[in-house]
Amino acid sequence: MNPLIDSLPQDLSKEEIERYSRHLILPEVGLEGQRRLRNASILLIGAGGLGSPLAMYLSAAGIGKLGIVDSDVVDASNLQRQVIHHSEDVGKPKIHSARRNIKGINPHVEVETYDTYLSSANALELIRPYDLVIDGTDNFPTRYCVNDACVLLGKPNIYGSIFRFEGQASVFWAEHGPCYRCLYPEPPAPGLVPSCAEGGVLGILPGIIGCIQATEAIKLVLGQGDALLGRLLLFDALRMEFRELKLRKDPKCPVCGENPTLTELIDYEQFCGIPQAKAAEAQGDHITAEQLRDELAAGIQLTLLDVREPYEWEIGQLPDSLEMPLGDVPGRFDELNPEDAIVVYCRSGMRSRNAQLFLQDQGFKRVRNLSGGILDWAAKIDASIPRY
Amino acid sequence: MSVIIQVPAKLQPITGQTEVEVEGASIAEALRTFVARYPDLEDRLFSGLNLRPYVRVYLNQEEITYLQGESTPLRDGDCITVVPTVGTSG
């Protein structure tokens, strides 16, 4: 593959030659390759688990310009894996700590930060000035938006995702291979696929997958090696095993296929069913943390049903609640009385909504879902319960 | 035919194992045996009789769409990988 980036004519400074000397003595990089890296611009979508090692290693490697899109603030629960943010950064915008640490690693890197949520309204404008995009997003609407924008603009999109002890990585580039939609034409229904916040993630895992993404970015810039195009790399930390699956370009792909039907960006929240899920949740019977506190204080008889996993239960739970992980509910719901008033809760309200729907299907008439889950309860009612 | 199904992290809470050995002459038979052993998988993998569109199934390194789909015959020792979509980045 040809290098993605031209080599700038001007020489490296003495300080740069010293800094990059271990690159310069690699025949695959050399002075010309290092100038290509300096002439490259890369947009990182997300400054979280994957974005942290990406930003740190790409800046150390001498990428000329890094853009970072993220509108989140640092949460204490991020620090276990999002290593670009430090303890003193909790509560502050992620782009601030990302910029500070990139500049600390390599002051030669130009850093552009975007305190925004990438959407169809701004994706083309944000991505267009950059040579390649690295996807470190944490939700499906943004993943599809990044993919489609990259296909429409002809940019390579380096993909990575992580969950528990497993990770995936690939290079999507419609001009040379498949795109994300060729692999996953449709998103899963909201709530059916747990997030890292619900399922957990080994803190080191984004370091491994992010470094694979960074490696692929540097290879594309240099035009060296075999890109991870048309291949899906699966990593399993428990087995300490890498596996590789073939990916093919789907001729019927709506965005990169032979007769594309998707020629401009769409409403990705709608595409992923988010508004429908929110409307369904709003329609269903729910109870706020404040209402639950008041009902318990008034002595109203309630069954509190906790559908989280046992290890979440150990972190903290509502008083006198019954532990029944969501997966056990279909086999254990006969432990509940269909006539009782039941309040179901989980971490944030998504799994408990599924449990509520299941119980209602079984004929339970008085099941309410705790809005915002135990997190909302911890934030508003009982600060002694840890947020996780 | 005795084949191995590699279980992704998202489904391991249901199976309790990272890989499961099943019998089956075709992908369809192996997956149905798999789901019969762990009924909670039914809704995660299938919508009615069809595999959900965001669940990809590979035989060894090749996606079954590019073989003979769920009719693809199996040989002893084959490895089936179920790859559900992962949207998270930590």
Contacts between the chains, C-beta under 8 A, distances in Angstrom:
chain1	res1	chain2	res2	distance
A	46	B	89	5.8
A	48	B	89	5.7
A	48	B	90	5.7
A	49	B	89	5.4
A	49	B	90	2.3
A	50	B	89	4.6
A	50	B	90	6.4
A	51	B	89	7.5
A	81	B	90	5.4
A	82	B	90	7.2
A	135	B	89	7.8
A	136	B	89	4.7
A	137	B	87	7.7
A	137	B	89	5.8
A	138	B	87	7.1
A	138	B	88	5.4
A	138	B	89	4.7
A	138	B	90	7.2
A	139	B	87	5.9
A	140	B	85	7.7
A	140	B	87	4.4
A	143	B	87	5.8
A	160	B	89	6.8
A	161	B	86	4.1
A	161	B	87	6.4
A	161	B	88	5.9
A	161	B	89	6.0
A	162	B	86	7.3
A	162	B	88	6.2
A	162	B	89	6.3
A	162	B	90	5.3
A	163	B	9	5.2
A	163	B	10	6.3
A	163	B	86	5.1
A	163	B	88	5.6
A	164	B	9	4.1
A	164	B	10	7.9
A	164	B	12	7.9
A	165	B	9	6.0
A	166	B	8	6.5
A	166	B	9	4.4
A	166	B	86	7.8
A	168	B	83	7.9
A	168	B	86	5.8
A	183	B	56	6.8
A	184	B	54	5.4
A	184	B	56	7.5
A	184	B	85	4.6
A	185	B	53	5.8
A	185	B	54	7.9
A	186	B	53	4.3
A	186	B	54	5.6
A	187	B	54	6.4
A	187	B	85	7.0
A	187	B	87	7.6
A	188	B	52	7.4
A	188	B	54	4.6
A	188	B	84	7.5
A	188	B	85	5.8
A	188	B	87	8.0
A	192	B	44	7.4
A	193	B	10	6.7
A	193	B	84	6.9
A	193	B	85	6.6
A	193	B	86	7.5
A	193	B	87	6.5
A	194	B	10	6.9
A	195	B	87	7.4
A	195	B	88	5.1
A	196	B	88	4.4
A	196	B	89	7.6
A	196	B	90	5.1
A	199	B	9	7.5
A	199	B	10	7.2
A	199	B	88	7.9
A	201	B	88	7.3
A	201	B	90	5.0
A	205	B	90	7.1
A	206	B	89	6.9
A	206	B	90	4.3
A	232	B	83	7.3
A	234	B	81	7.6
A	234	B	83	7.4
A	236	B	18	7.4
A	238	B	18	6.9
A	239	B	18	6.9
A	243	B	6	8.0
A	243	B	81	7.4
A	244	B	61	6.6
A	245	B	58	5.1
A	245	B	61	5.6
A	245	B	62	7.9
A	245	B	63	7.1
A	245	B	81	6.6
A	245	B	83	7.0
A	246	B	61	5.3
A	246	B	62	5.6
A	246	B	63	6.8
A	246	B	66	8.0
A	247	B	63	7.6
A	248	B	63	7.0
A	248	B	66	6.1
A	309	B	13	7.4
A	327	B	13	6.2
A	327	B	14	6.3
A	327	B	40	5.9
A	330	B	40	7.2
